[in-house]
């Protein structure tokens, strides 16, 4: 077997929920004649989901939702499956990224599956002719939900979208255990540094931040939480974490992880305060939580190695992982969420589609 097939086969073994759903889909064919367009992280667990939808009769067109999260061997393996068309490529340019989005939309999908809302945004801004035939879609990450809610409040969202990110199963398992465990794994395998004894600064105490803070403490870290919501900040305090502003935490942290889904969390005002050797990473969807552009323009010597960019400021060196992108997938050895967590995520999407979008009499 080729490497992509081996990865998919390994993941499938630990995804019993999707395997059970696939058996039902093969019998019932709920998506027969339907085209589904997807923009997701193209790796082995996603591939099992794509296979499941295709087994239910769908014609699936998929591309990546992050320029650095695609595993090329998995993308190649998907292209060898019937009714599956994959356009994703790792380390693609911005132009190539959106060209692949357009290839998915050229297939005129009836349903979209988004991680970050790039498909939906493209439809509403550049491909509005598709609004006549779109039944609906889903969005599975916090950043995408923020964007969708802003569109909805402005009256600009033209078709229904299921907020998969808001389901309890997503928050309690995917965000807490998936993001928490996989982000720390990616940091450790990329840097080979010890977590125990270090000050780990977690920005944001939503579900992702809670999971990451708890798991870092389990590895022996001295965890600091920064949070602007007073109730969440109080919750972090009551959970036993040190709580302070990023201005205060900047000089104390050894490892920083942002988990907010918002912009400009660690910025130019924080970099000069940091320790020599501080490690900065982002566990939010888009590369907007760390002000990497400022470092690129204003830092001294820049050294690059696999998954790490090092910047010199005032005689101190700061290390940014994965260009400030989603650390658990964008580092060279990033594997994303644990398989079992993604099995539950795949269940949520397929269940929502089969029961809501394609139930008799649905619109």
Steps between C-alpha positions, in 0.01 A plus 500: 500500500610857435568729797170691466301176491688373806417816695132479408486129584658566841252776580202295383588223749444742790184664364223249578224762503562608141545136397152423633354805325670401176329160509162671534580753228598224260155349547291819506693724257377825662719719278438332166530758225625770739824695462674600824773765506751496784783722627663310786839391629584224255651226713414140586200553728343744258554241227292245693217756523526570126487127424189469719316774311599351166380158619161666558480595135651849507735645241759668722730786401747600769790738553698621799402768750856587601806528271714287732263232631463280191678164492582454133508121513148494648379742231646270233330198656162677502532573129518127434159439664179502296283815519772693687694793354771663712677826407698565818878546503730568794692831508291648220506872424205726577413499130512119484294474817210703361531338158434167673203650684363602162551148360279366778237763424521432126338164582191696618459327838158481658657484846818655641714373786729774631777533757558874517220613264714555190258314271197688630680834483611434142144411397361822648769728355635351175264216404152631571354310206519190721255640756209378287595134539659478847281310748713583804828431672680454826789670680706324760743746656473801730659744257256404226204538735617851592505591130161340436331675790633833378354431153168388647473810720561716192231309309752375243489123562293362212456132594471296823819379664521249784735617777669166564746680727218584742393142567587366847688205347728740312569716801543234767704251300644656185596837645600386848677173431580527131650849493657471844680172440598545136635854543733397781607192304588718200696744716696220666583309181603819318717651773603200716474724807372388839155619603539419869616795710449759227261792508244425227281798412160408357317792339125452530302279736228373273467127444829476308689706756358300789605173346847624418556652844386183674717271290804728533459490877480122478845505337640703790475849350440811708203632306405866456168590338418831333131569444303821438159359596470553878290189561737275310794664673337426836437143390869459413592641841262261677644213295837577657679688222685830528299764314644826369514722195725420205700812587583339833543146366733600215807523724423179690409248230728238353240360259200697367191348335212714373155338486260793455393498134547878505769735369809670647534304823881510520629816335796734457449638851557155649802374302766723663390386847548129429777271620782392278389172342126553549289273278186645339222297342138528396222242541234718335395447141651800320850646531377829647547449874878558492627816331747310284498760223651753740775255594576438134540871437671611821699212648874462463646173375240250383582129505265239364489127564227238472192653657693771690579861404738677738510879539756712684370802691722703731752220528234240587376224270131414470383184325169493308358157412325424169513864382237578764253263335303220663784329687354151533473462122736751340832383647674241276409208726160633607236228504204704620245381753517143631315252279222419746414868544468543124279192486252686721532814285426300187196351670362847574526617141358189336218476753403864452500466122301179482240609756465869421597577142374181339205400714169467313340838443807698609591822323 
